[in-house]
């Protein structure tokens, strides 16, 4: 196994941006550029002292997005890739391909454009992965689900935070590059109809063998039992013969999804980001950075 000392960067990031707000966002953003600016500002503070390489997929984005990125990250090694409306599945597959092919860093991060980050959160996540070689992947958010995550978790207590193994996360996560190479066929089943929950169930092998999870899940609709079925449909070979991956999540969270119904608990996101969000919403014209 190659060590992180052999790499030029601490973390390789592939970030994707789409210029429409698809769901009910925190702070009631109507302008996606304003939402993305708040997200990117928090991402900048999350980097801390890390040396990172970034690829940014701009999927049908107006020029203001590229200007914003250059303004916020003037000294970051960054490649901007303009795409012509490829959509969620294809841009996610591009993230996997880019981060699998790069050799700048051993740790990689797939990022979506609607997360908020606490200061130094990426730096803390990288340190956690380096300290614990048994950790395959992690999410900075807390995705508690009373059906899916009722498992006997492994835990580490560090820096007033409880890291625990979880069943699943969304499509924003940190992972070792060597693990990404192994997990790519399952991760890409999202592009052929699997759900994010389903693909992580297959990779972590948690809840996929438990029929009670399926039965209890019907209380909240079809997503949980449907995802269990999708996991088997798309990745049964991996479930039966592949390596079980360990996925970890911090409590309290280090980041949150920006949809109102999926905010990570235990952090006052309004207190931390509400004032800046309102300032950005009121800015006119729409958040273009000043010219140098």
Secondary structure, 3 states (H helix, E strand, C coil): CCCHHHCCCCEEEEEEEECCCCCCEHHHCCCHHHHHHHHHHHHHHHHCCCCEEEEEEEECCCHHHHHHHHHHCCCCEEEEEEECCCCHHHHHHHHHHHHHHCCCCCEEEEECCCEEECCCHHHHHHHHHHHCCCCCEEECCCCCCCCCCCCCCCEEEECCEEEEECCCCCCCEEEEHHHHHHHHHHHHHHHHCCCHHHHHHHHHCCCCCCHHHHHHHHHHCCHHHHHHHHHHHHHHHHHHHCCCCCEEEEECCCEEECEHHHCCCCCCHHHHHHHHHHHHHHCCCCCCCCCC
